[in-house]
Amino acid sequence: MFIKGLHFDNWVNGRDKGEFIHDQNQDLNWGVIEKILTELNGNNKTQVVLNKDEDIYMGIGGGNSGLYNVYATFDNVSFFNLLDLSKSEDKIIQLVTGGQQGDFSANNCVDLEAMLKAAKLFALEGEINDSLNWQHV
């Protein structure tokens, strides 16, 4: 396992009751990670961060309408954004991530399959999945 921890939010009455799972304290494996990721719903569960340390992490938000925003960084300076090239960057989609609604270009919103594929390789190996489309910024 590449990542050392996972944080997820869980909004209850306007307050985040989410948790941090650290690999030293609990059995952090792909099954646990996948379960948490598939619970993202854009309502009370809106964001998951898979982290190696403060500078190396992947953020995944959304879940409403079955769409997700996924980004990763290895230095907390430059970022990789997962793209769906079949969608227009001019169309705007509203996702809830981190408990807040935001506007995202449609091509920055991917489906469950792409999100899980990106998250799995990052969590296990610390790599960006080259079979997916990424924008480096």
C-alpha positions, 0 to 999 in steps of 0.5 A: 500500500502506497498511501499512509492514510485516508480522510473522508467527510461525513456531514451531519447537521452542517458539521463534518463528522468524518474520520481519518483512517491511518494505516498504522491504526486500522487495516487500510486496504483496497477493499476499505478504500473502495467501500468509502469511495463508493459511498460518496454521494454529494450529499453527506459524503462528499470528499475523500483524500488518499494521502502519503504525506502532506505533499503527496495525495489524491483528492476525490469529491462529488458523487452526486449524479454519479460524477466525481472530480479527481486530482492528484499531486506529488509536491503540493505545487503541480496537480494532475486533474482527471479528465473525461475527454468525451465531455465539453470543458465549456459545459458546467456541472455542479458537484458537492465536494468538501461539503460545498457546492462548486462549478466544474467543467464537465470534462473534469467530472468522471464516472465511478469506473474512471474514479475507482481506476485512478484511485486504486493505482494511486492508493496501491502504487502511488502512480497516475494511471496512464490509461486515463486522461490527465491534465497536468497543471 
